[in-house]
Amino acid sequence: MGTDTVQERAAGEAAGRQREQRGWYVYDWACSVYSTSVLTVFLGPYLTSVAKAAADADGFVHPLGIPLRAGSFFAYCVSASVVLSILVMPLAGAAADRSGRKKPLLALAAYLGAAATAGMFFLDGDRYLLGGLLLIVANASLAVSMVLYNSYLPQIAPPEERDAVSSRGWAFGYAAGALVLVANLVLYSGHDSFGLSESEAVRICLASAGVWWGAFTLVPLRRLRDRRTGPAPTGTAARGWRQLAATVRDMRRQPLTLAFLLAYLVYNDGIQTVISQASVYGSEELGLGQSTLIVAVLLVQLLAVAGALAMGRLARTYGAKRTILGSLVAWTVTLAAGYFLPAGAPAWFFVLAAGIGLVLGGSQALSRSLFSHLVPPGKEAEYFSAYEMSDRGMSWLGPLLFGVTYQLTGSYRDAIISLVAFFVLGFVLLARVPVRQAVRDAGNPVPARI
């Protein structure tokens, strides 16, 4: 009878864990549409065109009196959103760990970002400053929400499940991005038949991503459970910065975890910059139309689903570290090839998109699951706030370098080739991290393959 009771309890815990995991996947389904439809496809070219409409005769806009090339405005806004993220993410992570109440903070960040995205419907004419503000708010909100979302992973999946669970989450996100991009393609390509101008079609696509984000966020908010890990916070802002300082001090006692974060900071900066700037490169440098860009990103989304799942299987055989290193080699080759793409040749752009898609989801999913093994128990949200600062929060150097290179040279080819350095250096830094020792030092069991 006692054995039956233990088995029933274990079965109940497994069923509850799977319910939470399924709810957790849906937040990737909800927010990834912003990353694909807004950040990767529509907003870069569209905001650039709005900025050019507001530019002076020399092609410069002047936000706050600062002369900027209109073609660099989008990249600079992405960098500014990252700076805001850096200020806010530690507060959210510390408050979540101290109170155990992640869901209210996740809801606040998600719905602020969704509202800012929906507000992009009003971005028309020469309102480039409005577009920049909404982009900064939406990007920062997404980053904060991902701190909280990622910090659930160690709580809803035991070590042996995390690679698979993390990969499924990414696959859900890319599947949602592909589905919505199909609808975007139909609306944009047939905007005349719907009685819409091209600008109106783009603004509807932008705003619909915010509606999607907000609607599907309801599912994880119902499924995920809060777990109190400490006393309820008082004076959250001050505690947040004190907690950040304590986290930094604590991470200094985990030098191998810090070494992984440094490697991830470098190569992920390149990944995030490719995601945000690829459509600008395609439209401005290669002269490709919006429909071509949508199809290319749709191809990325479809292959990213397969790539994330396939790389999850490779990690079970070869380990997450080796699989990530292989993906960085593929990133380097693919991006270097992008420099030589001929203008006005969609077929070669599709080949490049296929290469990106095959490694995009897996490299990010496995990085997240690998880091989850390096987090000391009970410090998930604060450590994942540092991770998210490396993921989205510290990914400002790439966009800044991209924007400055274009500002100085007027060539997007020069801007894109500069990003190769992030993948090469990231490979070298990651290869030097002894991950098994890092897992042991964090006080976690070492999986058979890592």
N, C-alpha and C positions, 0 to 999 in steps of 0.2 A: 504493500500500500504506500509505504514511504517512497519507494522507487517510482511508483506511478505518479505520486505527487510532484516529485522532482522533475520527471519527464514532462508532466503537464505544464509546470511552471516554465521550464525551458522552452517548450513549444509556444507558450503564450508570449514569452519575451521575444522569441524569434519573429512571431507574427506582428507584434507591436513594432519591432525594429524595421521590418519590411514595410509596414505602413508609413512609418516616418521617412524611410528611404524614398518611397514613391512620391511622397509629398515634397521631399527635398529636391528630387529631380525636376519638379514642375517649376521651381523658381528659375532654374536655367532655361526652361521652356518660356517663361514669362519675360525675363530681362534680356535674353540673347537677341531678341528681335530688335531692340534698340541698337545693339552693337553691329548687327548686320545691316538692317534697312537704313538706319539713321547714320551711324558713324562711318560705316564702311562704304555704303553706296551713295546715298542721296545728299547728305548734308555738306560734305566736302566740296563737290562741284557746285552745288546750289548756293551755299554761303559765299564761295569764291566769286560766283557771278553777281551776287548781290553786292559784295564789296567792290567789285569792279564797276558796278553801276554808280556807286557812291564815290569812286576815285577821282582824283584831279587829272589834269591833262598828262601828267607824268606817270600815272598809274599807281599813285599812292593814296592811302586813306590816312586819317590823322586822329585815331582814338586818343583822348586825353592829350592832344597836341603832339603825339609821337608819330613821326612819319614811318609808315609801314607799306611795303608792297602789298597790293590787294591780294596777290597770289600767295602771300605768306600768312594772311590773317587767320585762316582756319588752323594752321599748324600752331601758331602762337596761342590761340584760344585753347587748344588741347593742352598745351603746356601750362597755361594759367589754371585750368581745371584741376590739374594734378597738384599744383601748389596748394589750392584750397583743400584738396583731399588730404594732403599731408597734415594740415592743421586740424581736421575734424576726425579722421579715422582713429587716432589713439584715444580720443575721448569716448568714442562709441565702443571700442574694444574693452577699455577699462571698465566702463559702466556695465557692459554686458557680463563680464567676468565677476564683478563684485555683486551684482544683483541677481544674476542667473536669469534675468528677464530679457532675452534677446528679441523676442517677437515684437514687442511694441517699438523697439528701435528699428528692427527690420521693416516694419510697416511704415514708420515715419520716413525712412530713407527711400523706400521703394515708391511711395506715393508722391513724395516731393519730386523725384526724378520723372515719374510718369506724367505728373502735371506739367513740368517744364517741357517734356517732349511733346505732349499734346498742344502746348502753347505755340509750337513751331508752325502751326497752321497760319499764324498771323505774320509770318516772316515773308514779306514781299517788298517790292519796290527797291528802295535803297536802305532798308532797315538792318544794316549789317551789325550795328551795335546790339540790337535786340537779339539777333541770331547768336552773337557771341556770348551774351549773358545767359541765354537759355542753354546753350551748349555747355558752358561752365557749370551751371547748376545741375544739369542732367548727368554730366560725367562724374561730378563729385558725389552726387547722390548714389549713382551706381557703385562707385568705389566703396562707399561706406556700407551699402547693403551687402556687398560681396564679402567684407570683413566678417559680418555676422553670419552670412550664409555658409561660408567656408568653415567657420569655427564649429558648425554642427557636425562636420564629417567625422572627427574622432569619437563623437558621442553616439552616432547612429550606425557606425560600422566598425567591427573589430579589425585588428590589423590585417588579417588575411583577406578581408573583403574590400579593403579601401581602394586598391587599384581599380577593381571592377566597378565599384560604386561611383568613384570619381569619373571614370571613363563614361559610364552610362549617363551621368549628369551632363557632361559635355555633349554626348550624342543627342540627348533630348534637346539641348539648346540649339545645336546645329540643325536638327530636324525642324524645329519651330522656325528658325531663320529661313530655311529653304521653302517651307510652306507659305510663309508670308511674302517672300520674294516672288513666288509664282503669282500671287494675287497682285503684288505691286507691278509686275511685268505686264499683266493683263490690263490693269488700270492705266499705266503710263503709256503703253503702246497704243491703246485704243482710246486715248483721252478725248479725241475729237468725237468719236461715236457716243461717248458719255456726256457730251456737251461741256467739256472742261478744257481750259487752256493747259499748256504744258506746265506752267507754274502752279496752277491749282492742283493738278494731278500730283506733282511732287509734294506740295504742302499737305495734301490728304495722306499720302504715303508716310510722311514724317509724323503727322498727328496720330495716325492709326497705330503706330508702334507704341505710343504712350498709352492709348486705350487698352491695347493688348497686354502691356506690362502690368497695368493696374488690375485688370480683370483676373488674370491668372495668378497673381500674387495671393489672391484669396485662398487658393488651395494649400500652399505651404503654411500659411498662417493658421489654417485649421488642423493640419496634420502634425506639424512639429511641436515638440513639448519643451517647455522651459524647465531648466534644471538649476536650482539655486546652488551656487558654489561658494557663497560668502555672504556677509551681511549686506543689507540694502544700503546703497550709497547715499551719502549726504554731501552736498557741495560737489556735484558731479564734475564740473569743469576743473576745479582745483585738483580733485582726486585723480581726474583723468591724466593731467600732466604729471602729477607725482607718480602715478602708475606707469606712465610711459618711461619716466626716468628709472623707475625700479625695474621695468622690463628690460631696458637697455643694459642696466647693471647685471641683471640676471643672465641676459644673453651673452654677456662677456664671460660668464662662467661656462657657456656652451659654445666654445670657439668653432667647433665643427658645424654647428647649426648656423652660426654667423657666416662661415665660409660658403655654405650652400646658398644662403640668402644673397651673398655678394655675387656669386655666379648667376643665380636666377635673375637678380636685378639687371645684370648686363645683357644676357641673351633675351630676356623678356622685353627689355626696352626696345630691342630690334623688332620683336614680334608685334608689339603693340603699335609701333610706328608704321610697320607695313600694313596692319589692319586699317589704321586711320587714314593713311595717305595714299593707298593704292589706287583709289578711284580718282583722286586728283591727278596722279601720275598718268593714269589711263586717259583721262579726258583732256588734260592740258598739254601733256608732252606727246602722247601717241595719237591724239585727235580722234578718240573713239567716242561714239555716241552713248547716251544714257542707257539705251536698251542693251547695247553690247556689254556695258559694265554690269547691268543687272544679271544678264545671263552668266557672265564670268563669276560673279559672286555666288550665284545660285549653284554653279558647278563646284565652287569651293565648299559650300554648305553640304552638298550631297556627299562629296568625297570626304569631308571632315568627319561625318558620321561614321563612315566605314573606317577611316583612318584612326579615329579615336578607339573604336572597338578592336581593330586589328593590333594597334600598338599596345592595348591593354593585354591582349593575348601574348604578344611578344615579350612583354614585361614579366609574365608568369614563367617564361622559358629562360630569358636572358637577364632579367632584373630590370628595374625601372631606370637605374642610372645608365646602364649601357644603351638602353633603348632611347633615352633622351639624347645621349651623345650622338647616336646615329641620326636622330632627327635634326640635330644642329648642323651636321655635315650636309644633309639634304637642304636645309634652309640656306646655307652658304652658297651652294651650287645654284639653287633656284634663283636667289636674289641677284647673284652675279650675272646670270643669264638674262635677267630682266633689264639690265643696263643696255644690252645689245638688241632689244626688241625693235623691229622696224615700225615706224609710224604708220597708222592706217591699215594694220594687218591684224584683224580680230583673231584669226586662227592661232597665231603665235601667242597672243595674250591669253587665250583659252588654255594653251599648253602650260603657260606659267601659272595660271589659276589652279590647274589640276595638281601641279607640283606643290603649291602652297596648301591646298586642301588636304592632301594625303598626310602632311606632317603637322598641320595646325592644331587640330583637336588633341591628338595624342601627346604632343610635347607639353601642352598646357595641363591636360588632365593628369599625366604622370608626375609632373612637377608638383602639383597640389597634393597628390597622394603620398609622394616621397617625403614632402615636408611634414605631413601629418605624423610620420614616424619619428620626427626629430623634435616634437613638441613635448615638454615635460607635462605629465598628467596634471589636470586642474588649471592649466594656463593656456587653454586653447584659444580663447578669443583675443587675449592680449598678444599672443605670438602670431596669430593669424592677422592681427592688425598690422604687425610688422611685415608679414608676408604680403598683405595686400598693398602696403606701401611700396614693396618691391614690384608687385604685379601691376597695379594701376597707379599707385601713389607716387612711385619714383620714376615712372616712365615718362619723364619730361625731357630728358636729354635728347632722345631720338627725335621727337617732333621739333624741339628747339634747333637741333643740328640741321634737320631737314629744312626748316624755315629759314635759318640763317644762310645755309648754303644756297638756297634759291635766291634769297635777298641779295647775296653777293655776286652770284654768277648768272642768274636768270635762267638756269638750266635745271629742270627736274631730273635729268639723267645724272648729273653730278650729285644731286640730293639723294637719289635712291642708292647709288653705289656706296655712299658714305656709310650706309647701314650695315654693310658686310662686316665691318670691324666688330660690331656688337656680338655677332654669332661666333666669330673666330675667338675673341677674347673669352666669351662665355664658355665655349668648349674647353679651353685651357683651364679655366678656373674650376669648372665642375669636375674635370678629370682628376684633379688633385685632391678632391674631397673623399676621405675614407668613410663611406656612408654607414657601413656596419658598426664601426666604432662610434659614429655620431648617434646612431640609434641607441646603443648601449649607454653612452654618456647621458642621454636624455632620460634614462630610466625606463625604457620601453623594451618589450621583447623583440628580438631580431627575427624577421620573417626568413623563411628558407631562401627566398629570392628577393633581393633588394638592389 
